[in-house]
């Protein structure tokens, strides 16, 4: 245990080895710590439960040749926790990282996650990686987004009794499709919304970028989708949500009850340039027409020339209405 030769996989600072049957003290120091387990289990784990978990990891190594491997700092061989892979679905493995509290905030979760992604894809172990986390675990959310994961529909996680925000990372991008959005998509849609705003308005309307934090977008989409405030279509790549469009009756007093509103069309920067905006626009117009609206209105920041060209290409024109928000002008377009 004191020799770095026991590590079959390494990152810059961390070495991984296989769990052994005599590792119960190390397993207890990790999974027996309620701070470690509170976000993926309702109650602290007993020694018996930790022992069973250790047995399952050893069994996973024997059956699947993967596990949540114990991880150590290379310089001094200190045990920092575990990180690894487990079966999730056909051609999909689940990525997980459990670190001891003293190593939180050190960048190690992102470092080991990146190394495990490389290992999984370089060795052909999976076509995609899945990950999830407790709704309150923003540190895990941020690490997964840094690693390139994008959101999918939230998944029910029985040990906590909650729907956990969930993510996928593909080895090769799968085909795109669309489907109706549901309340379980709120967190994933929020990622697309925040990232697209950052890419579009960074350097143009910094107040807007700062105001549209991920937490703000999450709260907004959870409210909208739970309360059916708008009708929303999700653009998905495989199961990743990479875009969305939403429509609703226009709230503007001068056209209230007579015009529909093209509320939002956003596509994640990783999916730009593939013509998906046209697909989402067609859905918006067909949906508003089906709702009985003959006129469509939308608001766009004047400085967002890319969006204005897109709307004008589809026949929308400024109708003379202007408003101010975040120190910038918005123009209303109509069709």
HELIX and SHEET records of a PDB file:
HELIX    1   1 UNK A    4  UNK A    6  5                                   3    
HELIX    2   2 UNK A   24  UNK A   31  1                                   8    
HELIX    3   3 UNK A   34  UNK A   37  1                                   4    
HELIX    4   4 UNK A   47  UNK A   64  1                                  18    
HELIX    5   5 UNK A  101  UNK A  103  5                                   3    
HELIX    6   6 UNK A  108  UNK A  122  1                                  15    
HELIX    7   7 UNK A  138  UNK A  146  1                                   9    
HELIX    8   8 UNK A  183  UNK A  185  5                                   3    
HELIX    9   9 UNK A  186  UNK A  201  1                                  16    
HELIX   10  10 UNK A  206  UNK A  211  1                                   6    
HELIX   11  11 UNK A  214  UNK A  226  1                                  13    
HELIX   12  12 UNK A  269  UNK A  271  5                                   3    
HELIX   13  13 UNK A  276  UNK A  290  1                                  15    
HELIX   14  14 UNK A  305  UNK A  313  1                                   9    
SHEET    1   A 8 UNK A   9  UNK A  10  0                                        
SHEET    2   A 8 UNK A  14  UNK A  17 -1                                        
SHEET    3   A 8 UNK A  68  UNK A  73 -1                                        
SHEET    4   A 8 UNK A  79  UNK A  89 -1                                        
SHEET    5   A 8 UNK A  92  UNK A  99 -1                                        
SHEET    6   A 8 UNK A 128  UNK A 133  1                                        
SHEET    7   A 8 UNK A 162  UNK A 170 -1                                        
SHEET    8   A 8 UNK A 150  UNK A 157 -1                                        
SHEET    1   B 7 UNK A 176  UNK A 180  0                                        
SHEET    2   B 7 UNK A 231  UNK A 237 -1                                        
SHEET    3   B 7 UNK A 240  UNK A 249 -1                                        
SHEET    4   B 7 UNK A 259  UNK A 267 -1                                        
SHEET    5   B 7 UNK A 295  UNK A 301  1                                        
SHEET    6   B 7 UNK A 328  UNK A 334 -1                                        
SHEET    7   B 7 UNK A 317  UNK A 325 -1                                        
END                                                                             
